[in-house]
């Protein structure tokens, strides 16, 4: 089981090419994850079905993890970090807890969400601010 608080790997503060102004910035209602998935699908549809499904799954798992294990409010941001990379961030109010791969307090058949995030993303990590935690993942945008 690993946990990643790696501030040296955070995308915050890096140069960014906003890539066509593509972005989604929204509060998340934990009971409405299907709405969030639809918003992500609409935003990314031009990149093809496989990429859209991967991005939706990463968003879903990061948001579901926040809903299950972190304090409100929950916030999702999806944007082109560079022309070649999508950045997904989920912010919550639990600065003292980080996701751990393969571990869950939600039940014995849980704990695979962060494994999927790690498998689908080119990189992921966690950063803290004064009053929030941000779990982020990067996905390579197909050519």
C-alpha positions in Angstrom: 0.0 0.0 0.0 1.4 3.3 -1.0 0.4 6.9 -0.4 1.7 9.8 -2.4 2.2 13.1 -0.8 4.9 14.3 -3.3 4.8 18.1 -3.5 7.9 18.1 -5.8 5.7 16.4 -8.4 2.8 18.7 -8.3 1.7 20.3 -11.5 0.9 23.6 -9.6 3.1 26.4 -10.7 4.5 24.7 -13.8 4.2 26.4 -17.2 1.0 25.5 -18.8 -0.3 25.8 -22.4 -4.0 25.9 -21.7 -4.8 23.8 -24.9 -7.8 25.4 -26.6 -9.4 26.7 -23.4 -10.8 23.2 -22.6 -11.8 23.1 -19.0 -14.4 21.9 -16.5 -14.5 23.4 -13.0 -17.3 22.3 -10.8 -18.5 21.4 -7.3 -19.3 17.8 -6.9 -22.5 16.2 -5.4 -21.5 12.7 -4.3 -25.0 11.4 -5.2 -24.6 12.6 -8.8 -21.5 11.0 -10.1 -23.3 10.1 -13.3 -23.8 13.8 -14.0 -20.1 14.4 -13.5 -19.2 11.6 -15.9 -21.5 13.0 -18.5 -20.0 16.5 -18.2 -16.5 15.0 -18.6 -17.7 13.0 -21.6 -19.1 16.1 -23.3 -16.0 18.1 -22.6 -13.6 15.5 -24.1 -15.7 13.9 -26.9 -13.4 15.1 -29.6 -10.5 13.0 -28.3 -12.2 9.7 -29.0 -14.2 7.1 -27.0 -11.2 5.3 -25.5 -9.7 8.5 -24.1 -13.1 9.7 -22.9 -13.7 6.5 -21.0 -10.3 6.5 -19.4 -10.7 10.2 -18.3 -14.2 9.5 -17.0 -13.0 6.5 -15.0 -10.1 8.5 -13.5 -12.5 11.4 -12.6 -15.0 9.0 -11.1 -12.5 7.2 -9.0 -10.9 10.4 -7.6 -14.2 11.9 -6.9 -15.6 8.7 -5.4 -12.5 8.4 -3.2 -13.1 12.0 -1.9 -16.8 11.2 -1.3 -16.0 8.1 0.6 -13.0 9.2 2.6 -12.7 13.0 2.8 -14.6 16.0 4.2 -16.8 18.3 2.1 -16.7 20.3 0.0 -15.5 18.3 -3.0 -14.5 20.1 -6.2 -13.5 18.7 -9.6 -11.3 20.5 -12.1 -10.5 19.0 -15.6 -8.3 21.0 -18.0 -5.6 20.7 -20.6 -2.4 21.2 -18.7 -0.5 21.2 -21.9 -1.4 20.5 -25.5 -0.5 16.9 -24.8 -1.7 16.4 -21.3 -5.0 16.5 -19.4 -4.9 17.4 -15.7 -7.7 16.2 -13.4 -7.8 17.6 -9.9 -10.2 16.8 -7.0 -10.1 19.1 -4.0 -11.5 18.3 -0.6 -11.2 19.6 3.0 -9.3 16.6 4.5 -5.8 17.9 4.6 -4.7 15.1 7.0 -5.6 12.1 4.8 -4.2 10.9 1.5 -5.4 8.2 -0.8 -3.6 4.8 -0.5 -3.4 2.3 -3.3 -5.1 -1.0 -2.3 -6.6 0.3 0.9 -10.1 1.1 1.8 -12.2 1.7 4.9 -15.4 1.4 2.9 -15.5 -2.4 2.7 -13.6 -5.6 1.9 -14.4 -5.4 -1.9 -13.1 -1.9 -2.2 -9.7 -0.3 -2.6 -9.0 -0.7 -6.3 -9.9 2.8 -7.4 -6.4 4.3 -6.9 -4.9 1.2 -8.6 -7.0 2.1 -11.7 -6.0 5.8 -11.5 -2.3 4.7 -11.3 -2.7 2.4 -14.3 -4.5 4.9 -16.5 -2.6 8.1 -15.7 0.9 9.1 -16.7 1.4 10.5 -13.2 -0.6 11.2 -10.1 -0.1 12.8 -6.7 -1.4 14.8 -3.8 -0.7 18.4 -2.7 -1.9 20.3 0.3 -2.9 23.8 0.7 -3.8 25.7 3.9 -7.3 24.4 4.0 -7.6 21.7 1.3 -6.0 18.6 -0.2 -5.8 18.2 -4.0 -5.5 14.8 -5.5 -4.4 15.1 -9.2 -3.8 12.8 -12.2 -2.4 13.5 -15.6 -3.5 11.7 -18.7 -1.7 11.9 -22.1 -4.0 13.3 -24.8 -4.0 11.1 -27.9 -2.4 12.6 -31.0 
